[in-house]
């Protein structure tokens, strides 16, 4: 096995090259597309191209995060700064975003991107995930995008996250996980620096966070990697380059063992926010109750429960949203938040989480019908479209055939 110092040196060298645009086919960039990773065109619009083009992540760590104005967000392994810039827009002038990265070249690139975007509420610090240059109990949210797998001492990272979070603070981490990797991959430095060799299993990840003292540890999304994506990570022959021991194994040998996963958790204490999670059969009565209280239709919910989310707080469902899929299109429906839980950003969290799941499940275009929140949906990137443009499979939905009046605006968004 490699020493921690060897691993860190290899990772730092690779990401210094990436900062200068020298990452080749074995590097982490391009492992998943922005759309699959959960970034929307509306989120990326207006960001410096250098930030978008320099993104090396495997997910969108803000997709399920309820970051609010005025909060402090820490991005571990901030790279070229794309997630810091997105977080800066959410926290607003009253909030603050801190990006920590171990590579000086990446920090310089991130600082230039923040200046180009005009954000003055973002700062970048040189440091390692195992020893964060951040004060105790000083941040509300921690995000990280395909970085913790690179650390050879993950328990230390999880302890540091707990140290700097305020009581009640939350984390949302997108990362690569892997099951039963061959030893020659685990020992390969190139595979370490390309987000593969250091990936632990989903079960180990959850256990690591729980051991560090976190509560409500949950998996909020999973994205299995296709053969081509694994080849890019492993440096397999089909990726058109040889990268040490990982290339000898090949992507076919790793099929089904590698995926991108988003984890959420909370540091005990403080005021708890709701958890966004996938709905199950036991949630159906609560979803019906929420919809009936809001005088929204319940028809079809049971048939599409696998594509529903709930917001849960103190063991009680306080919100829900879902979709009806038909191939590459989907009808978003049933966005509801209990009256006592409104004006806290829960509806937007549910909606953004649904968008991320829709993209991961192959949805290219989303539709919705609304009588009450058209302005809010416009802010989320939806625009009015003629009803006759909706695919026939969606027009057969109960939402169209009987639940929503013909006068309800129809809106759409390309995902």
N, C-alpha and C positions, 0 to 999 in steps of 0.2 A: 504493500500500500504506500501511497505517496504521503509525504509529510505535509502538515498544514502550510508551512512556508512555501513549499514547492507549488502547491495548489494555488495559493494566493498570488504568487508571482506569475503563474501561467494565465490566470484570470485577468490580472491587471494588464499584462502585455497584450492580451487579445482585445480588451476593451479600449486600450489606448489606440490600437490599430483601428478599431471600429470608429472611434471619435474622429480619426483622420480619413475615414471613408475607405479603409483598406480591408475591411472584413470580407473574406471570400466565401465560397459556398459552404464551408464548414462552420461558419459563424452563426450566431443566433438570429441575426436579422432575417426577416422574411419567413420565419418558421410558421407563422400563421398570418393571414391577411388582416388588415384593420377591421374589415367587416365581420370576419369570423371571430376576431378577438373581442368584438363587442363595442367598437367605436362607431359612432354615427357620423355621417357626413356633416351634420349640423354642429357636432362637437369640434370637429377638426377645422371647420371653416373659420378663417381668420387667424389660425395659428401660423407662425413662421414655417416655411417649408423645411428649413433646417431641423426644426423640432420634430416634424412629422416624419421626414425622411430618416432621422436618426433614431427612431423608436426601435427598441430591440426586445420588446416584451412578448408575452404569450397570452395576454388577456387585458381587460379594461378594469383595473382595480376600483374605479369609481362607479362602475355600473350598478352595484348593489349597495353603495355606501350612501348614508344619509347625511353627508357633509352639509352643514348649514352656515349661513352668513355669520361672521364674527368668530368662527372657530379657528383652531391651530391644527394644521395638518403636517405630518412628517412623512416624506417619501424616502424609503430605504432603497438605495441603489437608483438614484434619480436619473442617471444617464444624461441624455440630451435635454431632458426637462419636460417632455410632453405631458406627463401626468401632473407635474407641478403646475404647469400653466393651466390645465383644465381645473385643478383644485383651486387655483387662485381666483378663477372666475366664480366659483361656488362660494368661497368664503368672503369675497368682496373686500372693499377697502378696510373694513373693520377687522378682518381676519388676517391670518399669516400662514405662509407655507414655507417649510424648510425641506430642502433636498440634500441628502447626504450621499456621497459617492466616494469610492476609494481611488478613482482615477483622475488625476489633475487635468488631463486632456478633456475628459468628459465635463468636468466642472466649468472649464473655460467655454466650452460649447454651450452648455446650459445657460450660463450667465449671459452670453450673447443672444441666445434665443429669448430669454426673459426681457432683455432690453429691447429687442425688436418687437416683442408683443406689447410693450408699454406697461408691463406689470411691475409695480414697485412694492408689492406685498409678498415677494418671493425672495428667499436667500438660499445660497448653496454653500455647504460646508464639506471640507475634506475629512473623511473618516471611514471607518469600517463598521459593518453591521454588528460585529461582536463587541465593539466599543464605541457606541454612538456619542458624538460630541453634542449631546443634548441634555439639558437639566432634568432632574427627577420630576416626575408628575407634572410635565409642562405642556403636553399636547393632548388634543381631543381625539384625533384620528391618526392611525398609521396605515399607510398604503404601501404596497410593494409589488413590483411587476417583474416576475421571472428573475429574481435575484437571490432569494434565500437558498435556492438549490445550489448556488455557487459557493456557499459557505461550507468550510470543512468542520465547523463547530456550531451546528444548528441549535443545540440547547442554549449556548451562550447568546445567540441571536434572540431566541424567545425570551430569555431572562431580561435582556436589554429592552426589548419591546415593552415588557411589563414594567420595567423601571421608569421609563420616560412617559408612559401613558398616565393620565389623570385617573383617579377612581371613577369608574363608569365609562372610561374611554373605550373606543372600539378600534378594531383592525379589520381590514379587508385586503387579503393577499391573493394575487393571482400567481400561480407557480406551476412548474412542470413537476409531475410526480411519475414514478416508475416502479414497476413490480419486478422483482427477481432478475435484475440485470446480471449478465455474465461478469465474472471477476476481471476479465481483461478489459472490459469497458470501465468498470469502477476504478481501475488503476491508470487509465489513460488520461494524460493531462489535457490533450485536445478535447476529449469528450467532457472533461470537467468544464473547460472554458466555453463549451458550446451548449451548456445547460442540460447535459445528459447524465454524466457519471455521478454527479452529486445529488441527483434527484432521489428522494426517498419515497416510500409508499404513502398512499393516502392515509392508511391506518397509523403509520408512524408520525405523520404530520399532525394529525388530530391529537395523538397521545402526547406529542411534544408540547403542543400548546396547552393541553390540560395539565401536564406536569409543571409547566411554568406558572400555573395558577389561574388560567383563563377560564371563564364561564361561557356558557352558550356557544361552545365551539361547534360550528356547522359547516358542511359543504354546501355552497349555494349554487355552484354550477360545475359541470364537467364537460370537457371537450376532448373526445378521443382523437388522437393524431392519426392521420392517414399515412400510408406507406411513404409517400413523397416527403411529407413533413418530417417523419422519423429519419429518413435518409439525409435530409438537410442537417438535422441535429447530429446524427451519428457519423456523418462524413462517409456514407456508404458509396460504393461504386456508382450507383444510379444517380448520385448527386454530382457526378463528374469530377470527383477528387478523392484522393486517399488521405486519410487523417489518422494514421496510427492504428492502434488496436481496435478502435471502434469500427473502422472501415472493414476490418476482417470479419466482424460479426454479421453485418448487413442488416438492412431495415426489415427484411422478412423475418429474421430471428427475433426482432423486437416488436413485431406486430401485436397489438392488444395489450402491450405492457407500458405504454407511454401515453400520457394525456396531460392536458392543461386543466387545473382545478382551481376554483376560487374558494377561499376559506374566510369565514367571519368568526369573530369572537369578541368577548367583552371582558374588561378588567373589572373584577367585583368592586362594589361600592358606587357611590354617586347615584345620579339619576339614570335609569336604564331607558334606552330607546327601544323601539320595537324591532323584532327580528323578521327579516323577509325570508321566507322559505317556500319550498314546493308544497302544494296542497296534497292531502291524502284523503282516503275515503272517510276517515273520522272527522274531517273538516267540513264535509258537505252540509250538515245541518247548520253550522255556524255561517257558512257562506250564504245559504238560503236566507237565514235570518237577517244578515246584513243587507242583502239586496231587497228583501221585503220591507225592511224599515225605511230604506231609501226609495221605495216604490219603483224599483228596477226589476226587469224580468229575470226569472230564475230558469226558464225553459232552456234546456240544452246544457246546463252546467254539468250535470252528472256525466253526460256523454263526452265532455271535453275536460274532465277534471285533471287529467295528466298534464294539461297545459295551463293550469291555474296556479297562482301564488297567493299566499296569505301573509299578512303582517300580524305577528303575534306579540303581545305584551302582557307580562304577568300571567301567562298561561291562557290568555283569551285572545281570540281573533278580533283585531280592530280594523282590518281592511282586507281587501281582496281585489284581484284582477285576473283576467284570463284571456284566452284567444281560441278561435276555431280555425284550424289549419286546413288548407287544401293545396297540397303541393308547395309551390313557392310563394303562395299568397296566404294571408291570414286576416281574420276579422278580430280586432282587439275589442274586448267587451268587459262589462261588469266591473268597471273601476269604482270602488266604493270604500269610504272611510267612515268609521263610526263617528257621530257628531262630536262626542267628547274628545276625540283624538285628532280633530282637524286643525289646520293652520300650523302644522308641525312638519310639513314636507313629506308626510307618509305617502300621499297619493303620487307625488313625483317619484319617490323611491320605488314604489310598486311598478309604475309605468316604465321607468328606465330599466328595471330588472327584467320586465317582460320583453322589452326590446332586445336586451342582450341574449335572452333565451331564444327568442324568435330567430335571431341571426345564427346562433349556434345550431339551430334545427333546420336551417336551410331556407328560411323565409326571406324573400327578396322585396316584397311590398306588403305593407300593412294598411288595412282600412279600419275605419271606425265610424259609428253613428253617434251623434251627441245632440242633446237639446239644451244642455246647461253649461258645458265647459269648452265651448268652441275657442274662446280666446286663449285658454290655457293650452289646448291642443296645438294651436298655432305656435305658441312659444316653444312647444316640444318638437316643432318641425313638420306638423301636418298642414295640408292645404285642402281646400274644397275641391271636389271632383264631381263630374256628372254621375248619376247613379247607373247609367247604362254602361259605364266603363268597368263596373265590378264583374269579375268572373262569375259564371253561372253557379258554380259550386258554392260561392259565398252568398249569392242572392237567394239561395234556397234555405239559408239559415233562418231560424225563428225570429232573430233580430230584424230581418228584412221583411219576412212574410206576415208578421203580426204583432211584434212587441214594440217596434219603434214607428212612430207616425211617418207618413210619407214626406212630411215637411221637415223632418230632422236632417240637419246638414250631414252630408257624407264627406269624409275627409280621408286622405291617403298620405303615405310617406314611404319613400324608397329607403329600404334598410341597407 
